[in-house]
């Protein structure tokens, strides 16, 4: 894991374990930066790219967006804020159920 990813991982580890809501700024592949609010479920290493990633349930900002599972590159995350608000399990959730990670570093309840 690269130094910048390690810093973000350190900020996400406790909120993931404690099932606490987080927000952050995310820069997509086109360079567009956007505010994200998510329920973070796990952080791990992508099985093919080796990138550190966050698997989270996205909470939409408006009715035009759709809630759902998203994968975020830790290297594209800045300004992480953890809240005291907690969340529960999502129906059908199993750690890395879509098998995108070769290694899970932290998961809810771990």
C-alpha positions in Angstrom: 0.0 0.0 0.0 1.3 3.4 -0.9 1.9 6.1 1.7 -1.2 8.2 0.7 -3.4 5.1 0.7 -2.1 4.2 4.1 -3.1 7.6 5.5 -6.7 7.1 4.1 -6.8 3.5 5.3 -5.9 4.7 8.8 -8.8 7.2 8.7 -11.3 4.6 7.5 -10.3 1.6 9.7 -12.2 2.5 12.9 -15.3 3.8 11.1 -15.5 0.5 9.1 -15.1 -1.6 12.3 -17.6 0.5 14.2 -20.1 0.8 11.2 -19.9 4.6 11.3 -21.0 6.8 8.4 -18.2 8.6 6.5 -17.9 11.3 3.9 -15.0 12.3 1.7 -14.1 14.0 -1.5 -13.5 11.7 -4.4 -11.6 12.4 -7.7 -12.8 10.2 -10.5 -10.7 9.0 -13.5 -11.7 12.2 -15.5 -10.4 14.4 -12.7 -13.8 15.5 -11.5 -14.0 15.9 -7.7 -17.2 15.1 -5.9 -18.5 14.8 -2.3 -19.5 11.3 -1.3 -21.3 10.0 1.8 -21.1 6.3 2.4 -21.6 3.4 4.7 -18.1 1.8 4.6 -18.1 -2.0 4.7 -14.6 -3.0 3.9 -11.2 -2.0 2.7 -8.9 -4.3 0.8 -6.5 -4.9 -2.1 -8.0 -5.3 -5.5 -7.4 -8.8 -6.9 -6.1 -7.7 -10.4 -4.8 -4.1 -10.0 -3.3 -4.3 -6.5 -4.9 -1.0 -5.7 -6.2 -0.3 -2.2 -10.0 0.0 -2.4 -13.0 0.8 -0.3 -16.3 -1.2 -0.7 -19.2 0.9 0.5 -22.9 1.6 0.2 -23.3 5.0 -1.5 -25.9 7.3 -0.1 -27.2 9.6 -2.9 -27.2 13.4 -2.5 -30.4 13.8 -4.6 -33.2 11.9 -6.3 -31.3 11.8 -9.6 -28.6 9.5 -8.2 -29.1 5.8 -7.2 -28.0 4.3 -3.9 -26.0 1.1 -4.1 -22.6 -0.6 -3.8 -19.6 1.3 -5.0 -15.9 0.7 -5.1 -13.6 3.6 -4.4 -9.8 3.9 -4.9 -8.2 5.0 -1.7 -5.7 7.0 -3.8 -8.6 9.1 -5.1 -10.1 9.9 -1.6 -9.3 13.0 0.4 -10.9 14.9 3.3 -12.3 11.9 5.2 -14.8 12.7 7.9 -16.2 10.0 10.2 -19.5 10.6 11.9 -21.0 9.1 15.1 -24.0 8.0 13.1 -24.0 4.2 12.8 -25.5 1.9 10.2 -26.7 -1.7 10.1 -26.1 -4.6 7.7 -27.4 -4.5 4.1 -29.6 -7.4 3.0 -27.5 -10.0 1.2 -24.2 -8.5 2.3 -21.3 -10.8 2.6 -17.7 -9.7 2.9 -16.3 -9.3 -0.7 -19.3 -11.1 -2.2 -18.4 -9.9 -5.6 -14.8 -11.2 -5.1 -13.0 -8.0 -6.1 -10.4 -8.3 -3.4 -7.4 -10.6 -3.1 -7.0 -9.4 0.5 -9.4 -7.8 3.0 -7.6 -5.4 5.3 -10.6 -4.4 7.5 -14.3 -5.3 7.4 -17.4 -4.4 9.4 -17.3 -6.2 12.7 -13.6 -7.1 12.5 
